[in-house]
Amino acid sequence: MKENSATLPPPPKKTKLVTEKKKRPPVSSRMVRSSRVGGEQLFRAAVAHFYYNILDAPEPSTWRGRGENAGACVKALSVPIGSTGSVLAVFKSAYECLQKGNEYTPYRKKRSENRNRLILRGSVEEQIIADCFESGGSTKEATEKVNEYRSQINATHVGNSTVLTAMHRLKPVIRKIGHKAMGNYSPDSTWAKGRFGWARQLAIQYGVLPWEEPEDPPAFFDIEQIGKIERTQVAWWDETSKACILDGGFSACCNREVRFRRDENGRPDPNGKNLAQPRKITTVKFTQHADLVLGVAMIEKINEEVCGIRLKPVDYTGCWIHTIESMDNLRGQAWVMAKTKGSEREFVTGKRPKKSSDAELFTEDPVSRVMGIGPTKAKALSEKGINTVGDLLASSAVNISAAVRSRILKAMSGAYQDKTVDHRNNPKQPNPFISRWGVDNWKEKCDATAFMKKHVCITTYTTACEKKY
């Protein structure tokens, strides 16, 4: 069979539908509100021009609704969606100016300088705010201190925005705090002199550098006052920060891993069939460092053998280390906070124990104070004219259990003298920690509070190192 020599016509080419796109007006012709200086004024001027000259200043009743004029303005000026309220605000201002016969100006009205009427200029609150921010306090802390003062003068409490407004009204100088090196290479610097003096004092105590100058040595270089020491009496400490290691020792700072083929016994073998699974780095939201103080020392054993040992590390992870002065300032903030936020369980002492079988009784106590007499029994006794423990002792016609009678027989004459002391409001001692725990123990109790747990004095760690040594 002969093939058909006629060729089929080629398939029709696919044609792409081309639709005409609506041309958007150029950006320069669109009245878009700008955040640049003068953008808001241009916007209000354009809307006012449209209201006066295009719409011929219509009445407010025609601004919204069917065929609304505000919508026509939004569409004509290509105002972004959601800005109809701004257009209506300009319409209202323009209409009011027209009614009063005034000329419309697109500028905002200057705000009053005395907007903040809760915290006045030159007030005590301004002084509190300035002192708090200068000492490094936050807005929340400043607000708490201001409200604490306003509570004393029976004034309304204020919020963070009021405090911030008062702070900015004082026009503070705000700048980024620079870094200051602990030491430098100048031999005349305080750090270099202190370091040299410490090393010299240690050498004098070791006996390797005797005082050879003609004048008498100062007290800190006088061997008779500072005394001799041996190397076995000194422990050496240094601080270090270690990054958290994740996934069995594979640190997140590494970007590669090394794996070896091994045989059936776990030995490295280039032809081995066992290969460990590829490792992955665990992604964590927060990275932390472990902050430690590590120490070493030389000790002399009983047989006079000298050897080196590692001392137990001191952990200060997550803590801020402060100087003595800085720590005292923080403790001052802590006891001020305790006066208003301290718990009753910690700062209120001398309260009378609750009703119990062993609690002391007085003859003027109500009968409900006696263990074994509940509200129903107390009400029944009250109907018989028996209201106090003394009345119950004097009455012989009332049937009570032997246990209750044995308790009321131990009652002491008179009334209970209240010995409750609220150390948060002690007029004799403003510091509630000193009032509660005394001068010797108040710092330890203060440092254990939630506010102070992340703040540690440098002397705490030197003491901890001495104890561990």
C-alpha positions, 0 to 999 in steps of 0.5 A, spaced: 500 500 500 502 506 497 503 511 502 499 518 502 503 523 499 499 528 501 501 532 507 497 534 513 496 541 514 501 544 520 497 544 527 495 551 529 499 555 533 497 557 540 496 564 541 496 568 547 490 572 549 493 579 551 488 583 555 489 590 556 491 592 563 488 598 566 494 603 567 495 606 573 496 613 574 504 615 575 506 615 582 507 622 582 500 624 580 497 619 586 496 623 592 499 618 597 500 620 604 508 620 606 512 620 612 517 625 610 517 632 612 511 636 609 507 629 607 501 630 611 501 637 610 500 636 602 495 631 603 491 635 607 492 641 602 490 636 597 483 634 600 481 641 602 482 643 595 478 638 592 473 639 598 472 647 596 474 647 588 471 640 586 466 638 590 464 646 592 464 645 599 458 640 600 454 639 607 456 634 612 450 630 610 452 628 603 459 626 605 457 619 607 452 614 604 450 613 596 454 617 592 458 619 598 463 625 597 468 622 601 469 616 597 469 620 590 475 624 594 479 617 596 478 615 588 480 621 585 486 622 589 488 615 589 488 615 597 490 608 600 485 604 603 483 605 610 484 613 609 477 615 609 477 617 616 483 622 615 479 625 609 473 626 613 477 629 618 480 634 613 472 635 610 470 637 618 476 642 619 475 645 612 467 646 613 468 649 620 473 654 617 468 656 612 462 657 617 467 661 621 469 665 615 477 663 617 482 661 612 483 653 612 491 651 614 493 644 613 498 644 619 497 641 625 495 645 631 501 645 636 500 641 642 500 644 649 507 644 653 503 642 659 499 636 656 502 632 662 498 634 668 499 629 673 507 630 674 508 637 674 514 641 673 519 641 679 515 636 682 518 631 687 516 626 682 520 629 677 526 628 681 524 621 683 524 619 675 531 623 674 534 619 680 532 613 677 534 613 670 540 616 672 542 610 676 540 605 670 533 604 672 528 602 667 521 605 666 517 600 670 522 601 676 521 609 675 513 608 675 513 604 681 517 609 685 513 614 683 507 611 685 510 609 691 511 616 693 504 618 690 501 613 695 504 616 701 501 623 699 494 620 697 495 621 689 492 618 683 497 612 680 500 614 674 502 609 668 509 608 664 507 613 659 506 619 664 513 617 666 516 617 660 513 624 658 515 627 664 522 624 663 523 626 655 520 633 658 526 634 662 530 633 655 535 628 658 542 627 654 542 620 652 548 616 649 551 609 648 555 607 653 562 606 651 567 600 653 572 602 658 578 597 659 580 594 665 587 595 664 592 599 659 600 599 658 601 605 661 606 604 668 602 610 671 595 607 670 591 605 677 591 598 674 598 597 673 600 600 680 595 596 683 597 589 679 605 591 681 604 592 688 600 586 689 605 582 685 611 585 689 607 584 696 606 577 694 614 576 692 615 579 699 611 574 703 614 569 699 621 571 701 624 572 694 624 580 694 626 583 700 625 590 702 632 594 700 630 601 700 632 606 705 626 608 707 621 604 712 616 600 708 609 601 708 604 597 712 602 593 706 610 591 704 612 590 711 614 583 712 612 583 720 605 586 719 603 582 713 607 575 715 611 570 711 607 565 707 609 558 703 606 556 696 602 551 699 598 556 703 596 560 696 590 557 691 590 560 684 583 562 681 581 564 674 575 565 671 572 562 664 566 561 660 564 555 656 559 555 651 554 549 652 555 543 648 550 540 644 549 533 642 554 529 645 560 533 644 558 536 637 559 543 638 554 548 634 560 552 632 563 547 628 561 546 621 564 539 619 564 532 622 569 527 621 567 519 620 571 513 619 569 506 617 569 501 622 570 493 622 565 489 626 569 490 632 569 497 632 576 498 629 577 503 624 578 500 617 578 503 610 574 497 607 569 496 613 562 496 613 560 500 619 559 507 618 556 512 624 550 516 622 551 523 620 550 528 626 546 534 626 546 540 630 540 541 635 538 548 633 536 552 640 533 559 641 537 561 646 545 560 647 548 560 654 555 560 657 557 556 663 561 561 667 566 558 672 571 560 677 577 554 676 582 554 681 589 550 683 593 549 689 599 546 692 598 542 698 603 538 702 601 531 705 603 528 711 609 525 709 612 532 706 610 530 699 608 536 695 603 535 690 598 539 686 590 539 686 584 541 682 579 545 687 572 545 686 569 550 681 565 556 683 559 556 678 556 563 677 552 562 671 547 567 669 549 572 674 551 579 674 557 580 678 557 587 682 562 591 686 561 593 693 558 600 692 553 597 686 551 591 690 549 596 696 545 600 691 541 594 688 540 592 696 537 599 697 532 598 691 530 591 694 528 593 701 524 599 698 520 594 693 520 589 700 516 595 703 510 594 698 511 587 695 514 583 701 510 577 703 506 577 710 509 570 711 516 573 711 515 580 714 510 579 719 512 576 726 509 575 733 502 573 730 498 569 735 498 561 733 492 558 730 486 555 734 489 548 736 489 543 742 496 546 744 495 553 743 495 558 749 488 560 752 486 567 756 479 567 760 477 573 756 478 569 749 471 567 746 469 560 747 470 559 739 477 559 741 477 553 744 479 547 740 473 542 740 468 548 740 465 549 733 461 555 731 454 551 732 456 550 739 459 557 740 452 560 738 448 555 743 453 557 749 452 565 747 444 564 747 446 562 754 450 568 756 456 564 755 461 568 751 468 567 753 472 562 756 472 565 763 464 565 763 465 557 761 469 556 767 464 559 772 458 555 769 457 548 772 451 547 768 454 546 761 455 539 759 462 539 755 467 534 754 473 532 758 478 534 753 475 541 752 474 542 760 482 540 761 484 545 756 480 551 759 482 549 766 489 551 763 487 558 761 491 564 763 487 570 766 486 576 762 486 578 755 491 576 750 496 581 748 498 582 741 505 582 739 504 582 731 510 586 728 509 588 721 517 589 719 515 592 712 512 598 716 516 599 722 517 606 724 523 605 728 527 601 722 525 603 715 529 597 712 524 591 713 530 586 712 534 589 718 528 590 722 526 582 721 533 579 721 538 584 724 544 587 722 548 581 721 543 577 717 539 582 713 544 582 707 544 574 706 536 574 706 536 580 701 540 577 696 536 570 697 530 574 694 528 573 687 530 580 685 537 579 687 538 572 685 542 574 679 546 579 682 552 577 686 558 581 689 565 580 687 566 579 695 561 573 695 566 569 690 572 570 693 569 568 700 567 562 696 573 560 693 576 561 700 571 556 703 572 551 698 580 551 699 
